[in-house]
Amino acid sequence: MFTVVAYDISDDRRRLRTANVLLDYGFRVQKSVFEARLTDAQLEALLSRLRGTVDLDEDAVRLYRLCAACVALIMTLGAAGVTTMDDVIIL
């Protein structure tokens, strides 16, 4: 399912670790916003890894899961478009 992850983390080290985890699952579309297409199992794995990087008392991470109909309604301004499966490269 299409998932948007946004975070607000003030500590540089935790923010970098969080971004590196998210890069394993999706694409950075803003400095603190990622888009990914995740199965339920991948989502659970991501959440488990994020719990190990963020401070639950200080940091904020939000995950928005969007259905296909909602993804079709996403609007963007500027050069960036919505992440598609065509953006995925398997090596």
C-alpha positions as CSV (number, residue, x, y, z in Angstrom):
1,M,0.0,0.0,0.0
2,F,1.2,3.5,-0.8
3,T,2.6,5.0,2.5
4,V,3.8,8.5,3.2
5,V,6.2,8.8,6.2
6,A,6.9,12.2,7.7
7,Y,9.1,12.9,10.7
8,D,10.2,15.7,13.0
9,I,13.4,14.8,14.8
10,S,15.6,17.5,16.4
11,D,18.6,15.3,17.2
12,D,20.9,15.1,14.2
13,R,22.1,11.6,14.9
14,R,18.6,10.1,15.4
15,R,17.4,12.0,12.3
16,L,20.1,10.6,10.2
17,R,19.5,7.0,11.4
18,T,15.8,7.4,10.8
19,A,16.4,8.7,7.3
20,N,18.7,5.8,6.5
21,V,16.1,3.3,7.7
22,L,13.5,4.9,5.5
23,L,15.8,4.9,2.5
24,D,15.7,1.0,2.8
25,Y,12.0,1.2,2.2
26,G,11.1,4.1,0.0
27,F,12.1,7.4,-1.7
28,R,12.8,10.7,-0.1
29,V,10.5,13.3,-1.6
30,Q,11.2,16.1,0.9
31,K,13.9,16.5,3.6
32,S,11.7,14.8,6.2
33,V,9.1,13.1,4.0
34,F,9.3,9.7,2.3
35,E,7.0,7.8,0.0
36,A,7.0,4.0,-0.2
37,R,4.9,1.1,-1.4
38,L,4.8,-1.4,1.5
39,T,3.2,-4.7,2.1
40,D,1.8,-5.3,5.6
41,A,4.9,-7.3,6.5
42,Q,7.2,-4.5,5.2
43,L,5.3,-2.0,7.3
44,E,5.7,-4.0,10.4
45,A,9.4,-4.4,9.7
46,L,9.8,-0.7,9.1
47,L,7.9,0.2,12.4
48,S,10.1,-2.2,14.3
49,R,13.3,-0.6,12.9
50,L,11.9,2.9,13.5
51,R,11.2,2.1,17.2
52,G,14.9,1.4,17.5
53,T,15.9,4.8,16.1
54,V,13.5,7.4,17.4
55,D,13.0,8.7,20.9
56,L,9.3,8.1,21.6
57,D,9.3,10.9,24.1
58,E,10.9,13.6,21.9
59,D,10.5,12.6,18.2
60,A,7.4,12.5,16.0
61,V,7.0,10.1,13.1
62,R,3.7,9.9,11.1
63,L,2.8,7.2,8.6
64,Y,-0.1,7.7,6.3
65,R,-1.4,4.7,4.3
66,L,-3.3,5.6,1.2
67,C,-5.6,3.5,-0.9
68,A,-5.3,3.4,-4.7
69,A,-8.2,5.8,-5.1
70,C,-6.5,8.3,-2.7
71,V,-3.2,8.0,-4.4
72,A,-4.9,8.9,-7.7
73,L,-6.0,12.2,-6.1
74,I,-2.5,13.3,-4.9
75,M,-1.6,16.7,-6.3
76,T,1.9,18.1,-6.6
77,L,3.4,21.4,-7.6
78,G,6.8,21.8,-9.0
79,A,9.2,19.4,-10.5
80,A,8.5,16.4,-8.3
81,G,5.8,13.8,-9.1
82,V,4.3,11.0,-7.0
83,T,6.6,8.0,-6.6
84,T,5.5,5.2,-8.9
85,M,6.7,1.6,-9.2
86,D,8.6,2.8,-12.3
87,D,10.9,4.5,-9.8
88,V,12.0,1.2,-8.3
89,I,15.2,-0.4,-9.5
90,I,15.9,-4.0,-8.6
91,L,19.6,-5.0,-8.8
